[in-house]
Amino acid sequence: FGASPCSGQPLWGRGPSTPRLGSRAAGAPPRRPGGMALALALLAAMATSVAGSSERVLSELEVKQLNRILQGEVSKNELEIVLAQYDEDLSWSRPYEKVTTVYCKGGERCSEGTERLPNVGREGHTFLHHIVRNYDNLAAWTVFTQAGEPTEGYRGHAAGGGHMLTGASFDDYILHPQRTTKEDADSFFLFTSKLHLPTMQHSMRTSYKTVEGQQVIRPETLPPMCPAHDSLESSGDAWGPYSNVQWLRSFVAQKCGIEEGSLGDALLLFWDDILQSTRPPANIVHFAQGARFAASRARIQQRSRAFYEKLLALVVTDEDPCMNYVFEWSWYYIIGA
């Protein structure tokens, strides 16, 4: 455990072996078709996976599996989509409803057919609850995601965005086992950020939309797990410069009830004593903003049920606990990198 998923790329991007500081800067929605009409329309469209003006052709195996899913022929033993919901609109997920389990924390806002959970721990609590409860009966392939529609990029809580990397689609998480060429057979992550644990300095993937009007080159193939290139001079998909996100450092320190100056040491202590993994190279972790990922049963079961129970116990009391932010940065390593 603890290996770097982006091996072969400079951990610090351009520059020396210290963080490079930088700054970062209506109408009614269209009516959606319902039920089988929506499923069939999606099936027809997904023979090609469309990303802007570029088209990505799915393989025969992928098209066949997508057809089985949309026709309700796939069971939750084979594939399960775990949605962590508060009160988000789930209409986007309707084509996958036969393989979807919705955990809802919105109380009276929760719809019939969802499994209600107490409003604690955000999505980290939901994912861990699912793993612990179903440890011996996990699907062969599980997709974990927040319940908001997986639209492109993320521009902050008020401005919205569904955390999807440009050029990818939600179906890429579902169809990964059918992909003939893949970097990691047992999991699917698209990393959009990396974090230096001791200093909490962040580097963003340049092909991940974070500001309105940001121009991103749309790839013709599925984006790789890590940026395609190690510098902006060679591609629009690279790691950007490191930035000291002071508000986030202050926010997490306040959430965790510790001094800002001790935050880096606390994160490393979590890695050593709770995660019990070898620290990643240069103490840099790679993660997907929004905590969306998929994994095989075998990958998740690299860790014991007791390990997941220990993590779950850390997020069962507060509505928005500090540990959920730490989990978001750590899922690739939590499930046994």
C-alpha positions in Angstrom: 0.0 0.0 0.0 1.1 3.6 -0.5 2.5 3.4 -4.1 2.3 6.5 -6.3 -0.4 5.9 -9.0 1.3 8.5 -11.2 4.7 7.0 -11.4 7.1 8.3 -14.0 5.9 11.9 -13.7 7.7 14.5 -11.7 5.9 14.8 -8.4 6.4 18.5 -8.3 5.7 19.2 -11.9 7.9 21.9 -13.3 10.5 23.2 -11.0 12.6 22.1 -8.0 11.7 19.5 -5.3 9.7 22.1 -3.3 6.1 23.2 -3.9 5.8 25.9 -6.5 3.4 28.6 -5.3 0.9 30.1 -7.6 -2.6 31.6 -7.7 -5.8 30.3 -9.3 -7.9 32.2 -9.9 -32.0 30.7 -17.5 -34.4 29.1 -17.9 -36.2 25.9 -17.2 -34.2 22.7 -17.7 -35.2 20.6 -20.7 -37.8 18.0 -20.1 -36.3 14.5 -19.8 -37.9 11.4 -21.3 -38.9 8.9 -18.7 -38.4 5.2 -18.0 -37.6 2.9 -20.9 -37.6 5.7 -23.4 -34.7 7.4 -21.6 -32.8 4.1 -21.5 -33.3 3.3 -25.2 -32.4 6.9 -26.1 -29.2 6.6 -24.1 -28.3 3.3 -25.5 -28.6 4.6 -29.1 -26.4 7.6 -28.2 -23.8 5.6 -26.3 -22.6 3.5 -29.3 -20.3 6.6 -29.4 -19.3 8.4 -26.3 -19.6 12.1 -27.1 -17.4 14.7 -25.5 -18.1 18.1 -27.0 -17.3 17.9 -30.7 -15.1 14.8 -30.3 -16.6 11.3 -30.5 -15.2 8.3 -28.7 -16.3 4.9 -30.1 -17.1 2.2 -27.5 -15.8 -1.3 -28.1 -18.2 -4.1 -28.9 -17.8 -5.5 -25.4 -18.7 -2.1 -23.9 -21.7 -1.6 -26.1 -23.0 -5.1 -25.2 -22.6 -4.5 -21.5 -24.2 -1.1 -21.7 -27.1 -2.7 -23.5 -27.5 -5.4 -20.8 -27.4 -2.7 -18.1 -30.1 -0.5 -19.7 -32.3 -3.5 -20.4 -32.1 -4.6 -16.7 -30.3 -7.8 -17.4 -27.4 -7.1 -15.0 -27.8 -8.0 -11.4 -26.2 -6.2 -8.4 -24.0 -9.2 -7.9 -22.2 -8.2 -11.0 -22.5 -4.4 -10.9 -23.7 -2.0 -8.2 -23.8 1.8 -8.3 -23.7 3.3 -4.8 -25.2 6.8 -4.7 -24.7 9.0 -1.6 -27.7 11.3 -1.6 -29.1 14.1 0.5 -31.8 15.6 -1.7 -30.2 15.7 -5.1 -32.2 15.1 -8.3 -31.6 11.5 -9.3 -33.3 11.5 -12.7 -29.9 11.3 -14.5 -29.4 7.9 -12.9 -32.7 6.4 -14.0 -31.3 4.3 -16.8 -29.1 2.4 -14.2 -31.8 2.0 -11.6 -31.8 -1.8 -11.6 -28.2 -1.8 -10.4 -28.3 1.3 -8.2 -28.5 1.5 -4.4 -29.4 5.0 -3.1 -28.5 5.9 0.5 -30.4 9.0 1.4 -29.7 11.3 4.3 -32.4 13.9 3.6 -35.0 12.7 6.0 -38.5 13.5 4.7 -36.9 14.5 1.4 -35.9 10.9 0.7 -37.9 9.1 -1.9 -39.5 5.7 -1.6 -37.1 2.9 -2.5 -34.0 4.7 -1.0 -32.3 3.4 2.1 -32.3 6.1 4.8 -29.2 6.8 6.8 -28.6 9.4 9.6 -27.3 12.7 8.2 -23.7 12.2 9.4 -20.4 11.8 7.7 -21.3 12.9 4.1 -20.4 10.5 1.3 -17.5 8.9 3.2 -19.9 7.6 5.8 -22.2 6.3 3.0 -19.4 4.5 1.1 -18.0 2.9 4.3 -21.4 1.9 5.5 -22.0 0.1 2.3 -18.6 -1.7 2.4 -19.0 -2.8 6.0 -22.5 -4.0 5.7 -22.0 -5.9 2.4 -18.3 -6.9 2.8 -19.0 -10.6 2.1 -21.5 -9.9 -0.6 -20.0 -7.0 -2.6 -20.7 -6.7 -6.3 -18.0 -7.9 -8.6 -17.7 -4.2 -9.6 -18.9 -1.2 -7.5 -19.1 2.4 -8.5 -19.2 4.9 -5.6 -20.4 8.4 -6.3 -22.2 11.4 -4.9 -25.7 11.7 -6.1 -25.5 14.9 -8.0 -25.5 14.6 -11.8 -21.9 13.9 -13.0 -21.5 17.0 -15.1 -18.1 18.4 -16.2 -15.8 20.1 -13.7 -16.4 21.8 -10.4 -16.5 25.5 -9.7 -17.3 25.5 -6.0 -20.4 24.8 -3.9 -22.4 27.8 -5.1 -21.5 27.6 -8.8 -21.9 23.8 -9.1 -20.4 21.2 -11.3 -20.5 17.4 -11.1 -16.7 16.6 -10.8 -16.4 14.9 -14.1 -13.1 15.2 -15.9 -13.3 16.6 -19.5 -13.5 13.8 -22.0 -14.9 11.2 -19.5 -18.4 10.1 -18.8 -20.2 8.3 -16.0 -20.4 5.2 -18.2 -16.6 5.0 -18.2 -16.8 4.0 -14.5 -19.5 1.4 -15.2 -17.8 -0.2 -18.2 -14.2 -0.3 -17.0 -14.3 -4.2 -16.5 -15.2 -4.5 -20.2 -12.3 -2.2 -21.4 -9.7 -4.2 -23.2 -6.9 -1.7 -22.5 -6.7 -0.3 -19.0 -4.1 1.0 -16.6 -5.6 -0.7 -13.5 -7.8 -3.8 -13.9 -9.2 -3.6 -10.3 -10.1 0.0 -9.9 -11.0 3.1 -11.9 -9.8 6.6 -10.8 -9.4 9.8 -12.8 -7.2 11.9 -10.7 -7.9 15.6 -10.8 -5.8 16.9 -8.0 -2.7 16.1 -5.9 -1.9 17.2 -2.3 1.3 17.5 -0.4 0.4 16.2 3.0 2.9 18.2 5.2 2.0 21.6 3.7 -1.5 20.9 2.2 -0.4 22.6 -1.1 -2.6 21.5 -4.0 -1.9 21.0 -7.7 -4.8 20.8 -10.1 -5.0 18.9 -13.3 -5.2 21.4 -16.1 -7.9 19.5 -18.0 -10.2 19.7 -15.1 -12.6 22.6 -15.3 -12.6 24.8 -12.2 -13.5 28.2 -13.5 -16.2 29.5 -15.8 -15.0 29.9 -19.3 -11.9 27.7 -18.9 -10.8 26.4 -22.2 -9.9 22.7 -22.1 -8.8 20.5 -25.0 -11.2 17.6 -25.4 -9.4 14.3 -25.9 -10.5 11.8 -28.6 -9.8 8.9 -26.3 -10.6 8.2 -22.6 -8.4 10.4 -20.4 -5.7 8.5 -18.5 -5.8 8.1 -14.8 -3.0 10.7 -14.5 -2.3 13.6 -16.8 -1.0 12.6 -20.2 2.1 14.8 -20.0 4.4 16.2 -17.4 4.4 19.8 -18.5 2.0 22.3 -20.0 4.4 23.0 -22.8 3.6 19.5 -24.3 -0.1 19.2 -23.6 -3.3 20.8 -22.2 -3.5 17.8 -19.8 -0.8 18.2 -17.1 -0.3 19.1 -13.5 -0.6 22.8 -12.8 1.6 24.7 -10.4 1.2 24.1 -6.6 -0.9 26.6 -4.7 -1.2 27.4 -1.1 -5.0 27.2 -0.5 -5.0 29.0 2.8 -8.8 29.0 3.3 -8.9 25.2 2.9 -6.0 24.7 5.4 -7.8 26.9 7.9 -11.2 25.3 7.3 -9.8 21.7 7.7 -7.8 22.7 10.8 -10.9 24.2 12.4 -13.0 21.1 11.4 -10.4 18.8 13.0 -10.0 21.0 16.1 -6.2 21.4 15.7 -3.8 24.2 15.2 -3.0 25.0 11.5 0.6 24.5 12.2 -0.1 20.9 13.4 -2.3 19.9 10.4 0.5 18.4 8.3 1.8 16.3 11.1 -1.8 15.2 11.8 -2.3 14.1 8.2 1.0 12.1 8.3 -0.1 10.5 11.6 -3.4 9.4 10.0 -1.4 7.8 7.2 0.9 5.9 9.7 -1.5 4.9 12.4 -4.9 4.7 10.8 -4.4 4.0 7.2 -1.3 2.0 8.1 0.2 2.4 4.6 3.6 3.2 3.4 3.7 7.0 2.8 3.4 7.9 -0.8 6.5 9.2 -2.6 7.4 12.7 -1.4 4.3 12.6 0.8 2.1 13.5 -2.2 -1.3 11.9 -2.6 -3.3 11.8 -5.8 -7.1 12.0 -5.6 -10.3 12.6 -7.5 -12.2 15.7 -6.4 -15.7 14.7 -5.5 -14.7 11.2 -4.4 -16.0 9.3 -7.4 -14.3 6.0 -8.1 -15.0 2.3 -8.9 -13.4 -0.8 -7.7 -13.6 -4.6 -7.9 -14.6 -6.8 -5.0 -11.1 -8.2 -4.8 -9.6 -4.7 -4.6 -11.8 -3.6 -1.8 -11.3 -6.9 0.1 -7.5 -6.3 0.1 -8.4 -4.6 3.4 -10.3 -6.3 6.2 -13.9 -5.5 7.3 -12.4 -4.5 10.6 -10.2 -1.9 8.8 -13.3 -0.3 7.2 -15.2 -0.5 10.5 -12.4 1.5 12.1 -12.7 4.2 9.5 -16.5 4.2 9.7 -16.3 4.9 13.4 -14.5 8.2 12.6 -17.5 9.7 10.7 -20.6 8.6 12.6 -21.2 11.6 14.9 -20.8 14.9 12.9 -22.8 16.0 9.9 -19.7 17.3 8.2 -16.7 15.8 9.9 -13.1 16.7 9.1 -12.2 13.0 8.4 -14.5 13.0 5.4 -12.2 15.5 3.7 -9.2 13.3 4.6 -11.0 10.3 3.1 -11.7 12.2 -0.1 -8.0 12.6 -0.5 -7.3 9.0 0.4 -9.7 6.7 -1.4 -7.2 5.3 -3.8 -5.0 4.2 -0.9 -7.9 3.3 1.5 -9.0 0.5 -0.8 -5.6 -1.0 -1.1 -3.4 0.8 -3.7 
